Amino acid sequence: MVLNYKTFGTGFPVIILHGLLGSLDNWQSVAKKLAEHYQVYIVDQRNHGKSPHSSDFSYPILSADLLQFMDEHGIQQAHLIGHSMGGKTVMQFAMQHPERISKLIIVDSSSTAFEDRHSAVFKALFAADVQHATDRREVEKTLRDKLDGDETTVQFLMKGLNRDDAGTNFEWKFNARALWNNYANIAGAIEYGEPFTGPTLFIKGENSDYINPGNYIDMNELFPNNHVIEIKGAGHWVHADNPADFTAEVMKFLA
């Protein structure tokens, strides 16, 4: 699968993968800052952004997509950064292709399964009649009503709303139906392999529990050369909640 991407800067390659229902656009500000020292690739994973849609979706499949992307662009080795679902993708990749990674950064994600955190989000997406909406505000109102006024999530989802190619109707950039059908794979654990012994940084949001004492054992077994830092004042979207501290920690680790 040929994935959509953008690239900035020159130097040693850094590849960034977004989270569930996101896109490469969520990472442009961070990418441009890192591009002062590296060649940064931000990539739409399958069923997201402008990359192709598919009914198949699992971490081994996303890992294979990443390998194909690196091969297509002649990238023998790179620093990898993955947020949430993207974090699981790069962890899966580390289990399968450790020789292709120089340093690994996992943002508010762990290798273990997590409980259902998105049923309400998908119900809200399916309740919004985007094809017949005449104004973005109609969709936004439905999401706000269904999500009990969770403004952070509403605004995040609205970034995924576009006009179709004909410019007539609205549509989601992500393939919501395929993602929901494969949600058990998304929420599940990665497929374990030999431990990745390269330098690994876990970045946790202070107000998020995606990384917690319950998954430290697996993190330490699979990524023995790791350390964990916490970004103050940040929730799950660490890079958006506190971009200055987040980018500073990434730069320090990669330097």
C-alpha positions as a printed NumPy array, in Angstrom:
array([[  0.   ,   0.   ,   0.   ],
       [  1.392,   3.401,  -1.016],
       [  0.93 ,   5.749,   1.93 ],
       [  0.41 ,   9.496,   1.765],
       [  3.162,  11.54 ,   3.431],
       [  4.895,  14.888,   3.74 ],
       [  8.567,  15.479,   4.369],
       [ 10.553,  18.394,   5.79 ],
       [ 14.23 ,  19.145,   6.303],
       [ 17.409,  17.197,   5.596],
       [ 19.576,  14.823,   7.565],
       [ 19.035,  11.531,   9.353],
       [ 15.44 ,  10.368,   8.804],
       [ 12.72 ,  10.605,  11.444],
       [  9.346,   8.985,  10.729],
       [  6.253,  10.013,  12.713],
       [  3.022,   8.01 ,  12.872],
       [ -0.236,   9.515,  14.195],
       [ -2.904,   7.917,  16.373],
       [ -6.399,   6.535,  15.798],
       [ -8.677,   8.853,  13.751],
       [ -5.797,  11.29 ,  13.288],
       [ -3.621,  12.159,  10.324],
       [ -0.197,  13.513,   9.45 ],
       [ -1.638,  17.03 ,   9.772],
       [ -1.711,  16.582,  13.562],
       [  2.095,  16.468,  13.546],
       [  3.141,  19.217,  11.134],
       [  4.19 ,  21.717,  13.813],
       [  6.395,  19.19 ,  15.596],
       [  7.767,  17.91 ,  12.28 ],
       [  8.812,  21.382,  11.15 ],
       [ 10.635,  21.961,  14.426],
       [ 12.478,  18.631,  14.2  ],
       [ 13.261,  19.374,  10.537],
       [ 15.795,  21.954,  11.695],
       [ 18.061,  18.958,  12.382],
       [ 16.555,  15.922,  10.598],
       [ 14.672,  14.837,   7.503],
       [ 11.213,  14.267,   8.949],
       [  8.499,  12.168,   7.333],
       [  4.936,  12.427,   8.638],
       [  2.784,   9.614,   7.292],
       [ -0.943,   8.879,   7.006],
       [ -1.456,   5.275,   8.069],
       [ -3.936,   3.208,   6.052],
       [ -7.593,   4.146,   6.585],
       [ -6.5  ,   7.623,   7.702],
       [ -5.874,  10.975,   6.032],
       [ -5.194,  10.686,   2.319],
       [ -3.852,   7.134,   2.416],
       [ -5.877,   4.317,   0.817],
       [ -8.74 ,   2.615,   2.633],
       [ -8.825,  -1.105,   3.325],
       [-10.97 ,  -3.572,   5.255],
       [ -7.786,  -5.163,   6.652],
       [ -6.347,  -3.509,   9.725],
       [ -3.996,  -4.854,  12.389],
       [ -0.608,  -3.97 ,  13.832],
       [  1.282,  -6.543,  11.735],
       [ -0.383,  -5.027,   8.647],
       [  0.528,  -1.476,   9.724],
       [  4.069,  -2.655,  10.426],
       [  4.273,  -4.107,   6.904],
       [  3.021,  -0.779,   5.517],
       [  5.813,   1.023,   7.365],
       [  8.443,  -1.388,   6.044],
       [  7.18 ,  -0.852,   2.492],
       [  7.267,   2.915,   3.016],
       [ 10.884,   2.808,   4.192],
       [ 11.907,   0.563,   1.304],
       [ 10.159,   2.776,  -1.259],
       [ 12.002,   5.837,   0.036],
       [ 15.392,   4.173,   0.406],
       [ 15.398,   4.553,   4.198],
       [ 17.631,   1.846,   5.626],
       [ 17.335,   3.058,   9.206],
       [ 15.388,   5.81 ,  10.966],
       [ 14.3  ,   7.21 ,  14.281],
       [ 10.647,   6.257,  14.744],
       [  8.025,   8.236,  16.677],
       [  4.52 ,   6.864,  17.168],
       [  1.576,   8.288,  19.098],
       [ -1.147,   6.064,  20.587],
       [ -2.118,   3.658,  17.771],
       [  0.978,   4.833,  15.9  ],
       [  2.981,   3.976,  19.01 ],
       [  1.751,   0.406,  18.806],
       [  2.623,   0.325,  15.118],
       [  6.244,   1.294,  15.76 ],
       [  6.456,  -1.15 ,  18.693],
       [  5.196,  -3.935,  16.418],
       [  7.747,  -2.837,  13.821],
       [ 10.484,  -3.003,  16.475],
       [  9.528,  -6.621,  17.206],
       [  9.836,  -7.532,  13.53 ],
       [ 12.518,  -5.225,  12.076],
       [ 14.768,  -3.979,  14.903],
       [ 17.686,  -3.43 ,  12.542],
       [ 15.746,  -0.674,  10.745],
       [ 15.395,   1.466,  13.897],
       [ 18.012,   3.756,  15.384],
       [ 15.976,   5.219,  18.265],
       [ 12.361,   4.588,  19.202],
       [  9.915,   7.049,  20.782],
       [  6.476,   5.899,  21.938],
       [  4.053,   8.689,  22.833],
       [  1.358,   7.816,  25.383],
       [  0.981,   4.199,  24.333],
       [  2.025,   0.775,  25.549],
       [  2.396,  -2.699,  24.091],
       [ -0.487,  -4.162,  26.094],
       [ -4.21 ,  -4.242,  25.357],
       [ -6.398,  -1.471,  26.712],
       [-10.084,  -1.357,  27.584],
       [-12.651,   0.088,  25.202],
       [-12.055,   3.851,  25.129],
       [-13.736,   4.738,  21.839],
       [-17.259,   3.256,  21.622],
       [-18.854,   6.616,  22.347],
       [-16.635,   8.289,  19.753],
       [-17.607,   5.871,  16.993],
       [-21.287,   6.078,  17.93 ],
       [-21.044,   9.847,  17.591],
       [-19.319,   9.542,  14.202],
       [-21.995,   7.193,  12.884],
       [-24.756,   9.443,  14.229],
       [-23.458,  12.417,  12.258],
       [-25.09 ,  12.335,   8.812],
       [-22.107,  13.87 ,   7.047],
       [-23.242,  13.055,   3.51 ],
       [-26.409,  15.122,   3.873],
       [-24.992,  17.896,   6.053],
       [-24.963,  21.313,   4.392],
       [-22.711,  22.962,   6.957],
       [-19.833,  21.819,   9.165],
       [-21.694,  23.194,  12.16 ],
       [-24.403,  20.55 ,  11.748],
       [-21.841,  17.783,  12.131],
       [-20.106,  19.57 ,  14.973],
       [-23.392,  19.944,  16.869],
       [-24.159,  16.224,  16.566],
       [-20.715,  15.281,  17.834],
       [-20.979,  17.727,  20.73 ],
       [-24.394,  16.383,  21.713],
       [-23.353,  12.743,  21.501],
       [-20.063,  13.315,  23.34 ],
       [-21.592,  15.334,  26.168],
       [-19.734,  18.502,  25.247],
       [-16.233,  16.937,  25.216],
       [-14.824,  19.868,  23.253],
       [-11.283,  18.492,  22.935],
       [-12.497,  15.31 ,  21.253],
       [-15.043,  17.181,  19.118],
       [-12.417,  19.526,  17.715],
       [ -9.994,  16.653,  17.123],
       [-12.627,  14.748,  15.138],
       [-13.661,  17.813,  13.162],
       [-10.138,  17.985,  11.737],
       [-11.031,  14.779,   9.911],
       [-14.041,  16.285,   8.113],
       [-13.533,  17.258,   4.471],
       [-15.506,  17.837,   1.311],
       [-15.461,  14.947,  -1.157],
       [-13.543,  15.156,  -4.441],
       [-16.537,  16.688,  -6.188],
       [-16.779,  19.344,  -3.488],
       [-20.449,  18.463,  -3.011],
       [-20.771,  16.457,   0.196],
       [-18.843,  16.141,   3.423],
       [-16.939,  12.974,   4.271],
       [-14.557,  11.728,   6.943],
       [-10.911,  11.444,   5.946],
       [-10.64 ,   8.275,   8.026],
       [-12.434,   5.021,   7.253],
       [-14.599,   4.948,  10.376],
       [-16.472,   1.757,   9.515],
       [-13.337,  -0.309,   8.868],
       [-11.67 ,   1.07 ,  11.985],
       [-14.654,   0.182,  14.151],
       [-14.895,  -3.281,  12.598],
       [-11.252,  -3.839,  13.537],
       [-11.377,  -2.105,  16.908],
       [-10.494,  -5.318,  18.765],
       [ -7.18 ,  -5.346,  16.855],
       [ -6.576,  -1.657,  17.571],
       [ -7.215,  -2.026,  21.297],
       [ -5.35 ,  -5.315,  21.53 ],
       [ -1.722,  -6.011,  22.362],
       [  1.   ,  -6.075,  19.76 ],
       [  2.366,  -9.449,  18.627],
       [  5.422, -10.002,  20.781],
       [  8.827, -11.027,  19.455],
       [ 12.394, -10.739,  20.629],
       [ 12.957,  -7.705,  22.892],
       [ 14.029,  -4.522,  21.132],
       [ 17.298,  -3.521,  22.783],
       [ 17.768,  -0.15 ,  21.06 ],
       [ 17.301,   3.162,  22.876],
       [ 13.599,   3.643,  23.632],
       [ 11.764,   6.597,  25.126],
       [  8.202,   6.384,  26.453],
       [  6.58 ,   9.82 ,  26.744],
       [  3.587,   9.945,  29.069],
       [  1.043,  12.709,  29.452],
       [  0.678,  13.721,  33.089],
       [ -3.117,  13.534,  32.9  ],
       [ -3.312,  10.321,  30.86 ],
       [ -3.336,   6.707,  32.044],
       [ -2.422,   5.001,  28.758],
       [  1.006,   4.402,  30.317],
       [  0.565,   3.167,  33.883],
       [  2.142,   0.785,  36.436],
       [  0.006,  -2.035,  35.062],
       [  1.973,  -2.155,  31.811],
       [  5.482,  -1.359,  33.093],
       [  6.413,  -5.062,  33.277],
       [  5.688,  -5.647,  29.582],
       [  7.39 ,  -2.376,  28.621],
       [ 10.55 ,  -3.345,  30.486],
       [ 10.598,  -6.895,  29.117],
       [ 10.07 ,  -5.908,  25.478],
       [ 12.082,  -2.658,  25.576],
       [ 14.781,  -3.208,  28.215],
       [ 16.765,  -0.119,  27.136],
       [ 13.926,   2.285,  27.907],
       [ 13.135,   5.191,  30.125],
       [  9.843,   6.978,  30.769],
       [  9.296,  10.707,  31.065],
       [  6.14 ,  12.602,  31.921],
       [  5.069,  15.835,  30.24 ],
       [  3.405,  18.167,  32.712],
       [ -0.033,  19.559,  31.965],
       [ -0.584,  17.138,  29.069],
       [ -3.247,  14.55 ,  28.442],
       [ -3.271,  11.842,  25.793],
       [ -2.505,  14.315,  22.974],
       [  0.838,  15.159,  24.566],
       [  2.351,  16.884,  21.534],
       [ -0.65 ,  19.223,  21.245],
       [ -1.176,  19.912,  24.955],
       [  2.427,  20.908,  25.722],
       [  4.333,  21.134,  22.437],
       [  7.305,  23.069,  23.819],
       [  8.227,  20.538,  26.517],
       [  7.354,  17.613,  24.264],
       [  9.584,  18.776,  21.413],
       [ 12.425,  19.616,  23.815],
       [ 12.378,  16.093,  25.259],
       [ 12.291,  14.516,  21.795],
       [ 15.233,  16.638,  20.632],
       [ 17.231,  15.777,  23.751],
       [ 16.662,  12.064,  23.291],
       [ 17.497,  12.058,  19.578],
       [ 20.594,  14.26 ,  19.908]])
